Amino acid sequence: MREMDGMDIKEHLPIGFFETVRSTNWIERRDMLSALIDNLSHYPRIDPKIKYNEILAELKMIISKDSNIVVVILALRALTAFVKGLRKNFVKYIPMVLLHVLEKFKEKKPSVKEAVVDCLSLIAEYCDTTMLSSPICEALEKATNPTVKANIDQWIYYILCQYQRSAVPITFIRSIAPYLVKHSKDSDPDVRERSCMVFGAILRLVEEKVTASIADDVFGDKTKSKKIIEYSEKAEKDFEKYRQARIGTDIALESCALSGNMECHKEAAGGLVQADTAISSWELLTETKISDKIPHDIQLKLASREWIDRKATLEMLYNILENNPRLCPDEDHSELIGILCKILEKDTNINVAAVAAKCITGFANGLRYKFAVFIPKIYVSVFEKFKEKKLILRQPLIVLCDVLALLTPLSTYIEVVRIALQKPNPQIKTQTALFLSRLLRQHNVHTLPLDCITQKLGPALTKLSFDADPDSREASFVAVGAIMRIVGENVVNDCCSEIMHDINKSTKVRQNCESLIREFGLNASASILKLHQRTCSTVVPSKVGSHKSLNADARMDTKCNIKTTKKVRSVISKSKFNSATVPAIRIQSAHSAVSTASVEVKSYFLFYLPSLFIRDIIAGIQVQETNATKNREKNSSSEKDIFFDASEEVDVLSGSSSDPDNSLGRNETYIVDERERGTAITEESVPLQSVSREIKQSGTANVRIPSDRSGGSRLPTLTLRGTSGSRIPIPVYKRT
């Protein structure tokens, strides 16, 4: 096996390893562990595909149970070698060994502590906090020895000093916070000191008020509060030391991006996606309800003719939002948010509009992703307001734009951006392009759909780059440079070809791209990664409205109207409870009629049918199952045609029990939906109203069902009935 692939240590274990490490003679155990460490030292990379549970279980047993200090130290060294060889792949063994390693802090021998610290340092380096939190909390729960508590706290400090502010391990901090608060009140001074040290590391990562909310009443003690602030400064220095030690150059990535090699760029940038989900410190705050704090007559005050009264009311609301940074999502503020949007859009006083923008920002920060439904409409008003040149309004608008962009994907409002880039007012175009550049510098190749750039932004920014206003042109160069940072030069050459063919313009674009890479790198920001992860987990791709459906099912007639042919498997007759025509339940076999219908009713019909009709459907299916069973028993040796009257509650399309898909493929009913040219076809299935309309328009014409059977078939020619029965003919075919 090649060394780069990792070595299978099981194949290179010393002979008689498992028997010898269990020997009663400590010298034999010592020699065997020394031989294992020697073997591990020859192979810097260990094959992660091999399971090492048995070996690590022996090391764990020695670490936790062996009474000989020398043997314990060697077991810790061997475990450290495994961590070093497996790196991030060691994380799956964390639950097995970490608790026992932490418990060895009780040993007073410096050599043991040194071995423990070396092992834990590598674990902190390679293993994510999501896997570390559970064993750490378990160790803190069990710990009674003050030395163990103090040393675990110090290791937690070391872990937190490796994180940037943009990637705070919130879940980890949440889990350990109760133990830290408890340690801050411990009788042992070292334990109290170490807890303040950890709070200092937390304070470096999140705001003071967030740390204070975690630390309970610790910040109320002036002595402890002072120590926490001092340790926060120390943590900042320790983080810089760690960062300098880990610093590496991004030359390879930059060359990929600037050369336009998209494949190389994607492969390289892929490794930069942060492993730890970046969650804002907002997650640590308590949800608060503000309805009781907002005056009941706020709408009347906001409608006052005096701008000073409107401004004062908005400032009061802004103070409430500022003092309650995380809002309870159960409260409905949609009406008030709508009023604020209207004020921002319509109010002629820029002082009032500025405070309204701040209030909207406060709601957005407080509700986060729950606020996303309001965002596209707000952007329309914000971009229009950019025509105002005064900073008192422009600055709150810029802040609002940047906040909203982190709460919903660009694709949801990209059309609004495209229109704003084409506005006649140069201020609107300039500020929109600058907003785009600030947003795009936070994206990477994975988080931004390529069609957003090639189809929407590229053409709009190209047009803007030739604008008469110099500020608009410069803003477009910055935005295109941000695009080049994401997708590389080749894509920009295609979507912004007119810019790249101009030497002066292309030079500015490249300079802006290089500047952005130096300042921000190629990684996406933590907030964008969080948004992207959330979007990917909630949005399911759908074929509805795809261009393929138009190509497959639509054709133009001689009058240039689009005709769409849709397949309708089965339909339900008109019910006395509901006149709507809806898709029917397809029963594949008489034995599974009831179970199939139950599932279908739950998943589909509950959205369309009254409860009485649902009950009738199930009852009707049970009757049909009984009738079908009797017919099958009576005529098992001969073929029979099965017919149900169209006025019954449920009509069944029976297929071949041996090959239901093929039989259904033969016995499909087609309905032609004719639309005028230019009408968008956005649904894969026929709407209820469309089906009903087609049937009504057919009048009394005969309806014939296509069949591949030869002449002499006993299938009837279906004819629409009068008012006595259902108006919809139901084709039912012979069971084979």
TARA-V733482 format. One record per residue. N is the residue number from 0. SS is DSSP state (@ for helix, = for strand, . for the rest). NEAR is the number of other C-alpha atoms within 10 Angstrom. Layout:
# TARA-V733482
n->{N;N}
ss->{SS;SS}
near->{NEAR;NEAR}
This chain:
# TARA-V733482
n->{0;1;2;3;4;5;6;7;8;9;10;11;12;13;14;15;16;17;18;19;20;21;22;23;24;25;26;27;28;29;30;31;32;33;34;35;36;37;38;39;40;41;42;43;44;45;46;47;48;49;50;51;52;53;54;55;56;57;58;59;60;61;62;63;64;65;66;67;68;69;70;71;72;73;74;75;76;77;78;79;80;81;82;83;84;85;86;87;88;89;90;91;92;93;94;95;96;97;98;99;100;101;102;103;104;105;106;107;108;109;110;111;112;113;114;115;116;117;118;119;120;121;122;123;124;125;126;127;128;129;130;131;132;133;134;135;136;137;138;139;140;141;142;143;144;145;146;147;148;149;150;151;152;153;154;155;156;157;158;159;160;161;162;163;164;165;166;167;168;169;170;171;172;173;174;175;176;177;178;179;180;181;182;183;184;185;186;187;188;189;190;191;192;193;194;195;196;197;198;199;200;201;202;203;204;205;206;207;208;209;210;211;212;213;214;215;216;217;218;219;220;221;222;223;224;225;226;227;228;229;230;231;232;233;234;235;236;237;238;239;240;241;242;243;244;245;246;247;248;249;250;251;252;253;254;255;256;257;258;259;260;261;262;263;264;265;266;267;268;269;270;271;272;273;274;275;276;277;278;279;280;281;282;283;284;285;286;287;288;289;290;291;292;293;294;295;296;297;298;299;300;301;302;303;304;305;306;307;308;309;310;311;312;313;314;315;316;317;318;319;320;321;322;323;324;325;326;327;328;329;330;331;332;333;334;335;336;337;338;339;340;341;342;343;344;345;346;347;348;349;350;351;352;353;354;355;356;357;358;359;360;361;362;363;364;365;366;367;368;369;370;371;372;373;374;375;376;377;378;379;380;381;382;383;384;385;386;387;388;389;390;391;392;393;394;395;396;397;398;399;400;401;402;403;404;405;406;407;408;409;410;411;412;413;414;415;416;417;418;419;420;421;422;423;424;425;426;427;428;429;430;431;432;433;434;435;436;437;438;439;440;441;442;443;444;445;446;447;448;449;450;451;452;453;454;455;456;457;458;459;460;461;462;463;464;465;466;467;468;469;470;471;472;473;474;475;476;477;478;479;480;481;482;483;484;485;486;487;488;489;490;491;492;493;494;495;496;497;498;499;500;501;502;503;504;505;506;507;508;509;510;511;512;513;514;515;516;517;518;519;520;521;522;523;524;525;526;527;528;529;530;531;532;533;534;535;536;537;538;539;540;541;542;543;544;545;546;547;548;549;550;551;552;553;554;555;556;557;558;559;560;561;562;563;564;565;566;567;568;569;570;571;572;573;574;575;576;577;578;579;580;581;582;583;584;585;586;587;588;589;590;591;592;593;594;595;596;597;598;599;600;601;602;603;604;605;606;607;608;609;610;611;612;613;614;615;616;617;618;619;620;621;622;623;624;625;626;627;628;629;630;631;632;633;634;635;636;637;638;639;640;641;642;643;644;645;646;647;648;649;650;651;652;653;654;655;656;657;658;659;660;661;662;663;664;665;666;667;668;669;670;671;672;673;674;675;676;677;678;679;680;681;682;683;684;685;686;687;688;689;690;691;692;693;694;695;696;697;698;699;700;701;702;703;704;705;706;707;708;709;710;711;712;713;714;715;716;717;718;719;720;721;722;723;724;725;726;727;728;729;730;731;732;733;734;735}
ss->{.;.;@;@;@;.;=;.;@;@;@;@;.;.;.;.;@;@;@;@;.;.;.;.;.;@;@;@;@;@;@;@;@;@;@;@;@;@;@;@;@;.;.;.;.;=;.;.;.;.;.;.;@;@;@;@;@;@;@;@;@;@;@;@;@;.;.;.;@;@;@;@;@;@;@;@;@;@;@;@;@;@;@;@;@;@;@;@;@;@;@;@;@;@;@;@;@;@;@;@;@;@;@;@;@;@;.;.;.;@;@;@;@;@;@;@;@;@;@;@;@;@;@;@;@;@;.;.;@;@;@;@;@;@;@;@;@;@;@;@;@;@;.;.;.;@;@;@;@;@;@;@;@;@;@;@;@;@;@;@;.;.;.;.;@;@;@;.;.;@;@;@;@;@;@;@;@;@;@;@;@;@;@;.;.;.;.;.;@;@;@;@;@;@;@;@;@;@;@;@;@;@;@;@;@;.;.;@;@;@;@;@;@;@;.;.;.;@;@;@;.;@;@;@;@;@;@;@;@;@;@;@;@;@;@;@;@;@;@;@;@;@;@;@;@;@;.;.;.;.;@;@;@;@;@;@;@;@;@;.;.;@;@;@;@;@;@;@;@;@;.;.;.;.;.;.;.;.;.;.;@;@;@;@;.;.;.;=;.;.;.;.;.;.;.;.;.;@;@;@;@;@;.;.;.;.;@;@;@;@;@;@;@;@;@;@;@;@;@;@;@;@;@;.;.;.;=;.;.;.;.;.;.;@;@;@;@;@;@;@;@;@;@;@;@;@;.;.;.;@;@;@;@;@;@;@;@;@;@;@;@;@;@;@;@;@;@;@;@;@;@;@;@;@;@;@;@;@;@;@;@;@;@;@;@;.;.;.;.;.;@;@;@;@;@;@;@;@;@;@;@;@;@;@;.;.;.;.;.;@;@;@;.;@;@;@;@;@;@;@;.;.;.;.;.;@;@;@;@;@;@;@;@;@;@;@;@;@;@;@;.;.;.;.;.;.;.;.;.;@;@;@;@;@;@;@;@;@;@;@;@;@;@;@;.;.;.;.;.;@;@;@;@;@;@;@;@;@;@;@;@;@;@;@;@;@;@;.;@;@;@;@;@;@;@;.;@;@;@;@;@;.;@;@;@;@;@;@;@;@;@;@;@;@;@;@;@;@;@;@;.;.;.;.;.;@;@;@;@;@;@;@;@;@;@;@;@;@;.;.;.;.;.;.;.;.;@;@;@;@;@;@;@;=;=;=;.;.;.;.;.;=;=;=;=;=;=;=;.;.;=;.;.;.;.;.;.;.;.;.;.;.;=;.;.;.;.;.;.;.;.;.;@;@;@;@;@;@;@;@;@;@;@;.;@;@;@;.;.;.;@;@;@;@;@;@;@;@;@;@;@;@;@;@;@;@;@;@;@;@;@;@;@;@;.;.;.;.;.;.;.;.;.;.;.;.;.;.;.;.;.;.;.;.;.;.;.;.;.;@;@;@;@;@;@;@;.;.;=;=;=;=;=;=;=;.;.;.;.;.;.;.;.;.;.;.;.;@;@;@;@;@;@;@;@;@;@;.;.;.;.;=;=;.;.;.;.;.;.;.;.;.;.;.;.;.;.;=;=;.;.;.;.;.;.;.;.;.;.;.;.;.;.;.;.;.}
near->{8;6;12;11;12;18;22;19;20;13;7;11;16;17;10;9;16;15;10;19;21;15;13;9;10;17;15;15;25;21;15;24;25;18;17;21;19;14;16;22;15;9;17;15;22;23;20;17;12;12;13;16;12;11;15;18;14;15;24;22;15;22;24;16;11;16;11;14;14;16;24;25;21;24;27;27;21;24;24;22;24;23;25;22;21;19;18;16;18;17;19;11;16;17;15;14;18;19;21;18;19;24;21;18;23;17;13;10;10;10;13;20;18;14;21;21;19;14;22;20;15;16;23;17;15;16;18;17;20;15;15;18;19;18;18;22;19;11;20;23;11;13;16;11;14;19;18;21;29;21;19;23;27;18;18;21;22;22;19;24;26;19;18;16;15;15;19;21;23;22;15;20;20;13;15;18;20;14;15;26;19;14;24;22;13;16;10;15;14;17;26;22;20;25;31;31;27;28;33;28;31;29;22;25;26;18;12;15;12;18;23;16;14;21;21;12;12;22;22;11;9;10;10;19;18;14;17;26;20;15;24;23;16;17;26;18;13;16;20;14;14;15;15;10;9;9;9;8;7;14;9;11;19;22;14;22;28;21;14;20;16;19;13;17;24;19;13;17;22;15;10;13;17;15;9;16;18;21;19;19;18;17;13;18;17;14;17;16;14;15;12;7;9;13;12;10;8;15;15;10;17;20;13;13;9;10;17;13;15;26;21;15;22;24;17;17;21;21;12;16;23;17;10;20;18;23;21;15;16;10;11;10;14;12;10;13;19;15;15;24;23;15;22;25;19;12;17;11;15;18;15;23;27;22;27;31;28;24;26;25;23;25;21;26;23;22;19;19;16;15;20;17;13;16;17;18;13;23;21;16;17;22;25;18;20;23;16;13;11;10;12;14;22;20;15;20;28;19;14;22;23;15;17;24;21;23;24;24;18;21;14;12;17;16;15;16;23;19;15;23;26;17;13;9;14;21;21;22;31;24;23;28;29;19;20;24;21;17;20;23;26;23;23;26;21;17;21;21;13;14;11;14;21;16;11;18;24;26;17;22;27;20;17;23;23;16;17;10;15;13;16;24;22;21;23;33;29;25;27;31;29;29;27;27;32;32;25;27;24;17;20;24;17;12;20;24;16;16;25;20;11;10;10;10;18;21;15;18;27;21;14;20;28;20;16;20;23;12;10;14;20;26;21;25;22;24;20;23;23;19;21;20;13;14;14;11;9;8;8;7;7;8;11;13;13;13;11;11;16;19;10;10;14;19;14;14;11;6;8;12;16;21;18;21;17;18;16;16;17;23;22;23;26;20;17;9;12;14;10;15;20;21;18;22;25;18;22;20;18;19;13;11;20;20;13;17;19;16;12;16;20;11;10;13;19;13;9;13;15;12;12;10;18;17;11;15;22;19;15;16;24;16;13;19;19;13;13;16;13;12;13;15;9;10;10;10;8;8;11;14;12;16;17;15;14;21;21;15;20;24;27;24;25;25;24;16;13;11;11;14;12;11;17;18;12;14;21;18;19;13;16;16;16;18;15;12;13;9;10;11;16;13;13;16;11;18;13;12;11;15;21;16;13;14;17;12;9;11;10;13;11;12;15;13;15;11;11;7;9;6;6;6;8;9;16;12;10;15;15;19;14;9;8;7;16;19;20;22;23;24;25;20;21;15;16;14}
